[in-house]
Amino acid sequence: MRQDTLKQNTRDQRALKQDTKRQETGKRPNQSVLEQDLERHQGPDMEQPQGLGEHEKKVQRMQTRTWSRSYVNDAGMAVSGPDPGSFPGDAAIPASGRIIQEQSLDQVPMEEDAAGFFLPGEAGTFLDQYANRRHYLRIPRGYTEQDPIVLDLHLTGENPDLVDDVFIEAEEDSRVTVLINYTSEEGQKVRHYGRTRILAHRNAHVKLVKAQVLGKTAAHTDFIGGIAEEGARLDVVLAEIGARNPFSSCNLVLKGEGSEAELDAVYLGDGQRSLDMSCRVEHRGKKTLSRITAKGVLLEQCKKTFRDTLDFISGAAGSRGREEENVLMLSPDVRNLSAPVMLCGEENVEGDHALSSGRLDERILFYLMSRGLSEVEAKKLLAEAAVSSVVEKIPEESIQNRIRERVRKAIEKGGQMA
Amino acid sequence: MEKTGNLKNTGNHTDQMAKDRKAREAEKLERQKAMLEEADRERFDFRDKDQSSFKTEKGLTSEIVTEISKMKNEPDWMLQHRLRSLEIYNRLPMPDWGPSLDELHMDDIVAYVKPNTNMKSDWNQVPGYIKDTFERLGIPQAEQKSLAGVGAQYDSEVVYHNIRDELSKQGVIYTDMETAVREHEDMVRKLFMKLVPPEEHKFVALHGAVWSGGSFVYVPEGVHLEFPLQSYFRLNAAGAGQFEHTLIVVDKGASAHFIEGCSAPGYNMLNLHAGCVELYVREGATLRYSTIENWSKNMMNLNTKRAVVEKNGTIEWISGTFGSHVTMLYPSSILKGEEARSTFTGISFSGKGQNLDTGTKVVHAAPNTYSTIHSRSISKDGGIAVYRSTVDILPQAVGSKSSAVCESLMMDSASRSDTIPSLNIRTDASDVGHEAKVGRISDESVFYLMTRGLTEQEARAMIVRGFVEPISRELPLEYAVEMNRLINIELDGTIG
């Protein structure tokens, strides 16, 4: 419902664009274009939840709202945008040269935008207008090369703003891995704002790996959307390791009969950071299969909100979906919110959800310590083990190591008191 | 054109006959089903002529609220409470989540309907038509056999209240809420709508303004009630609201079982039920609160129930939701003392035109508290069953454990079944688990049972009974039998 209004609003907004350009003289200094857009849409009377930062706006994060006291309905989305300009660098593409790569999205076949589900219309407009890194990757029919396409995006003091908009279109029977890797210099105030969309045609198999290992002072807002046609398969690995208040979402639509999706998420929360993630798989086609797995480690005073939704649309007969979240909490002050939602409008489906949250098993900890490991070392080992099943799915060892390193460091710093 | 049509008809003569036969069979099945539905509802659906002695105007104003208070001869603080609640009601918005309440027009609801009798403690003094009603519902019979006390409410007022002598000698109080406000004013004033304040949400505020009837129970320290107490709420008037208030205090080390039953006849206009239940479970005490709700399908059931549990205390919720048009009901437990426990066992069966949004909330507010949630739902014929829950583990609730298992059964694709839980965990020293499942009756199971000689219908009914068994075994026997009967009827004629 909300989505409809937002779409409507985007349309209205485009029509209004001419007028508003003239009115923009009344804007506040330092106010980003997106901020103004949002404000215009929401109006000044829109209630702001407490604890919202200066450059944040409240956006709805649940497909179906629930009572406000569960604190999962809304979240603050960072809205401070960059100055227009292009972000240097290019994608590393395997040597065969068969992949079509364009730096603009004008040719993109846009029938349905899956990323739009969690993306307020205004933010979409903002991305359309201000992206400084655009990639349209078209994977030709029958392509099966093993080497991944790599996008290394490193944010620095010179290039602190990245707005990336990537569209991957995999033609029939192709098979591809795309690895997008976000890093930044520690201590730099960098900002990333991105969108990645996948369209997998018949029997195509796309694996998308997004590893966000930004520095702790970085801002990060990210949207993923994927559509799988008949027999296609989407594998998404999402690592949210760094950034101050990472805000991300992933919406996968299993449109064609027999399509599959596997979504693996791994997150690390430490310090006073706040993580907000929404994942959803929509079963639209018959006999579709999905699995969402999330593994996380939480430390110190961090707050995490993870919403995962399985949505079985009427007609998705013979589909099966499973979601699972395991959270390891290592400090008494963490705040761990989960909303595992299952929506079902079809009889002939199987949906499963399991969530477990708890601390380390003291017996295992004791065992490891009796073997000569210090408490911190033992905890490092166990935390690494907790996330390893997802981390191992990242096809690049250096990134795996970087994530493990971050987990170890976080425990060294924050795990002691636990 | 016509010619070809004729030819086709002759050519497919046998097909046509087969089709006709099928159609006839389907029609027969439909008729049977309709009959069965009627037969089932008949027990609840009979209605009496409106013989009320007093009714307020439709809608809600401070005059109406003052009038209700005057009729009841209430102390001034209660009138002030009502007026304050009304003010809050007018201020609060409708909920922005959950099922749509657009059909509800408060201006059409009559808040207070007084039957033409006062409360009696002997069924023979209750006017005949009201006594008949409760006899048909089986209340006086059950009282004889298996209950420690009975309260019966007809529309807005309690018409009968009685408790076994030996219990009142032990200091057990079981009376209607109005009497309690007058005779146990100190206790009631301290507790009334303190657990569920009118600020909570719009319908609690409404309840605070126009509440009428309900039961008050006090079980003194160390007293164990062997038999359950039962209050039965019957809403007869069309287009009316029922707003009973139930307040139960189980003192230190005591135990009790309270059963709440609700029903109403079917009307074409919407009725509203916005009751409020406040349960105080003191140190080491145990309370089991069972509800079997079988409102007619024109009822908006927007009920609020909450328990606060002190050290070593236990609250057990048993909740069956079968009737009503829209239900929003989430019994909640606040585990306030160390090692307090709560269990929630719920079942809902959502049929045609029903949107049953049920679930539970648990707040772990003390160390080593435990909660278990066990919910099952069935949706059929376009019914919507929603399970909604929140488990809050507060920072001080070190060593707490919570586990939830939630299973939904879809009988056809016209129905919906949604699971919307949220968990808010604020200490690492806790173990929280949540499991949910949605699915249908598997063909394999049906096939297996059929190879053992059952018909398909028997097989499915058996599987559904098995599905609800963990809930039905928690119910008092009469209710378990009743539930099984209800399920058999609901399932009949749907398969084939």
HADDOCK unambig.tbl for C-alpha pairs under 7 A between the chains (distance, minus, plus):
assign (segid A and resid 65 and name CA) (segid B and resid 97 and name CA) 5.10 0.50 0.50
assign (segid A and resid 66 and name CA) (segid B and resid 97 and name CA) 5.33 0.50 0.50
assign (segid A and resid 66 and name CA) (segid B and resid 98 and name CA) 6.59 0.50 0.50
assign (segid A and resid 67 and name CA) (segid B and resid 97 and name CA) 6.49 0.50 0.50
assign (segid A and resid 70 and name CA) (segid B and resid 390 and name CA) 6.43 0.50 0.50
assign (segid A and resid 70 and name CA) (segid B and resid 422 and name CA) 6.32 0.50 0.50
assign (segid A and resid 314 and name CA) (segid B and resid 413 and name CA) 6.48 0.50 0.50
assign (segid A and resid 329 and name CA) (segid B and resid 428 and name CA) 4.95 0.50 0.50
assign (segid A and resid 330 and name CA) (segid B and resid 428 and name CA) 6.08 0.50 0.50
assign (segid A and resid 331 and name CA) (segid B and resid 428 and name CA) 5.78 0.50 0.50
assign (segid A and resid 332 and name CA) (segid B and resid 427 and name CA) 4.73 0.50 0.50
assign (segid A and resid 332 and name CA) (segid B and resid 428 and name CA) 4.95 0.50 0.50
assign (segid A and resid 332 and name CA) (segid B and resid 429 and name CA) 6.76 0.50 0.50
assign (segid A and resid 333 and name CA) (segid B and resid 426 and name CA) 6.45 0.50 0.50
assign (segid A and resid 333 and name CA) (segid B and resid 427 and name CA) 5.89 0.50 0.50
assign (segid A and resid 334 and name CA) (segid B and resid 426 and name CA) 5.73 0.50 0.50
assign (segid A and resid 334 and name CA) (segid B and resid 427 and name CA) 6.18 0.50 0.50
assign (segid A and resid 334 and name CA) (segid B and resid 428 and name CA) 6.93 0.50 0.50
assign (segid A and resid 335 and name CA) (segid B and resid 425 and name CA) 5.81 0.50 0.50
assign (segid A and resid 335 and name CA) (segid B and resid 426 and name CA) 4.51 0.50 0.50
assign (segid A and resid 336 and name CA) (segid B and resid 424 and name CA) 5.73 0.50 0.50
assign (segid A and resid 336 and name CA) (segid B and resid 425 and name CA) 4.83 0.50 0.50
assign (segid A and resid 336 and name CA) (segid B and resid 426 and name CA) 6.10 0.50 0.50
assign (segid A and resid 337 and name CA) (segid B and resid 423 and name CA) 5.37 0.50 0.50
assign (segid A and resid 337 and name CA) (segid B and resid 424 and name CA) 4.42 0.50 0.50
assign (segid A and resid 337 and name CA) (segid B and resid 425 and name CA) 6.13 0.50 0.50
assign (segid A and resid 338 and name CA) (segid B and resid 422 and name CA) 5.52 0.50 0.50
assign (segid A and resid 338 and name CA) (segid B and resid 423 and name CA) 5.04 0.50 0.50
assign (segid A and resid 338 and name CA) (segid B and resid 424 and name CA) 6.63 0.50 0.50
assign (segid A and resid 339 and name CA) (segid B and resid 421 and name CA) 5.63 0.50 0.50
assign (segid A and resid 339 and name CA) (segid B and resid 422 and name CA) 4.20 0.50 0.50
assign (segid A and resid 339 and name CA) (segid B and resid 423 and name CA) 6.28 0.50 0.50
assign (segid A and resid 340 and name CA) (segid B and resid 420 and name CA) 6.76 0.50 0.50
assign (segid A and resid 340 and name CA) (segid B and resid 421 and name CA) 6.12 0.50 0.50
assign (segid A and resid 340 and name CA) (segid B and resid 422 and name CA) 6.74 0.50 0.50
assign (segid A and resid 341 and name CA) (segid B and resid 419 and name CA) 5.48 0.50 0.50
assign (segid A and resid 341 and name CA) (segid B and resid 420 and name CA) 4.69 0.50 0.50
assign (segid A and resid 341 and name CA) (segid B and resid 421 and name CA) 6.34 0.50 0.50
assign (segid A and resid 342 and name CA) (segid B and resid 418 and name CA) 5.62 0.50 0.50
assign (segid A and resid 342 and name CA) (segid B and resid 419 and name CA) 4.88 0.50 0.50
assign (segid A and resid 342 and name CA) (segid B and resid 420 and name CA) 6.55 0.50 0.50
assign (segid A and resid 343 and name CA) (segid B and resid 417 and name CA) 6.35 0.50 0.50
assign (segid A and resid 343 and name CA) (segid B and resid 418 and name CA) 4.27 0.50 0.50
assign (segid A and resid 343 and name CA) (segid B and resid 419 and name CA) 6.17 0.50 0.50
assign (segid A and resid 344 and name CA) (segid B and resid 416 and name CA) 5.63 0.50 0.50
assign (segid A and resid 344 and name CA) (segid B and resid 417 and name CA) 5.08 0.50 0.50
assign (segid A and resid 344 and name CA) (segid B and resid 418 and name CA) 5.61 0.50 0.50
assign (segid A and resid 345 and name CA) (segid B and resid 413 and name CA) 6.21 0.50 0.50
assign (segid A and resid 345 and name CA) (segid B and resid 415 and name CA) 6.19 0.50 0.50
assign (segid A and resid 345 and name CA) (segid B and resid 416 and name CA) 4.51 0.50 0.50
assign (segid A and resid 345 and name CA) (segid B and resid 417 and name CA) 6.48 0.50 0.50
assign (segid A and resid 346 and name CA) (segid B and resid 413 and name CA) 4.49 0.50 0.50
assign (segid A and resid 347 and name CA) (segid B and resid 410 and name CA) 5.06 0.50 0.50
assign (segid A and resid 347 and name CA) (segid B and resid 411 and name CA) 6.26 0.50 0.50
assign (segid A and resid 347 and name CA) (segid B and resid 412 and name CA) 5.00 0.50 0.50
assign (segid A and resid 347 and name CA) (segid B and resid 413 and name CA) 4.54 0.50 0.50
assign (segid A and resid 347 and name CA) (segid B and resid 439 and name CA) 6.61 0.50 0.50
assign (segid A and resid 347 and name CA) (segid B and resid 440 and name CA) 5.90 0.50 0.50
assign (segid A and resid 348 and name CA) (segid B and resid 439 and name CA) 6.74 0.50 0.50
assign (segid A and resid 348 and name CA) (segid B and resid 440 and name CA) 6.10 0.50 0.50
assign (segid A and resid 349 and name CA) (segid B and resid 439 and name CA) 5.47 0.50 0.50
assign (segid A and resid 350 and name CA) (segid B and resid 438 and name CA) 5.73 0.50 0.50
assign (segid A and resid 350 and name CA) (segid B and resid 439 and name CA) 4.64 0.50 0.50
assign (segid A and resid 351 and name CA) (segid B and resid 437 and name CA) 5.43 0.50 0.50
assign (segid A and resid 351 and name CA) (segid B and resid 438 and name CA) 4.90 0.50 0.50
assign (segid A and resid 351 and name CA) (segid B and resid 439 and name CA) 6.39 0.50 0.50
assign (segid A and resid 352 and name CA) (segid B and resid 436 and name CA) 5.67 0.50 0.50
assign (segid A and resid 352 and name CA) (segid B and resid 437 and name CA) 4.49 0.50 0.50
assign (segid A and resid 352 and name CA) (segid B and resid 438 and name CA) 6.53 0.50 0.50
assign (segid A and resid 353 and name CA) (segid B and resid 435 and name CA) 5.34 0.50 0.50
assign (segid A and resid 353 and name CA) (segid B and resid 436 and name CA) 4.80 0.50 0.50
assign (segid A and resid 353 and name CA) (segid B and resid 437 and name CA) 6.21 0.50 0.50
assign (segid A and resid 354 and name CA) (segid B and resid 434 and name CA) 5.67 0.50 0.50
assign (segid A and resid 354 and name CA) (segid B and resid 435 and name CA) 4.44 0.50 0.50
assign (segid A and resid 354 and name CA) (segid B and resid 436 and name CA) 6.50 0.50 0.50
assign (segid A and resid 355 and name CA) (segid B and resid 433 and name CA) 5.51 0.50 0.50
assign (segid A and resid 355 and name CA) (segid B and resid 434 and name CA) 5.01 0.50 0.50
assign (segid A and resid 355 and name CA) (segid B and resid 435 and name CA) 6.37 0.50 0.50
assign (segid A and resid 356 and name CA) (segid B and resid 432 and name CA) 5.73 0.50 0.50
assign (segid A and resid 356 and name CA) (segid B and resid 433 and name CA) 4.54 0.50 0.50
assign (segid A and resid 356 and name CA) (segid B and resid 434 and name CA) 6.56 0.50 0.50
assign (segid A and resid 357 and name CA) (segid B and resid 431 and name CA) 5.94 0.50 0.50
assign (segid A and resid 357 and name CA) (segid B and resid 432 and name CA) 5.21 0.50 0.50
assign (segid A and resid 357 and name CA) (segid B and resid 433 and name CA) 6.50 0.50 0.50
assign (segid A and resid 358 and name CA) (segid B and resid 428 and name CA) 5.98 0.50 0.50
assign (segid A and resid 358 and name CA) (segid B and resid 429 and name CA) 6.76 0.50 0.50
assign (segid A and resid 358 and name CA) (segid B and resid 430 and name CA) 5.64 0.50 0.50
assign (segid A and resid 358 and name CA) (segid B and resid 431 and name CA) 4.75 0.50 0.50
assign (segid A and resid 358 and name CA) (segid B and resid 432 and name CA) 6.47 0.50 0.50
assign (segid A and resid 359 and name CA) (segid B and resid 428 and name CA) 5.49 0.50 0.50
assign (segid A and resid 359 and name CA) (segid B and resid 429 and name CA) 6.06 0.50 0.50
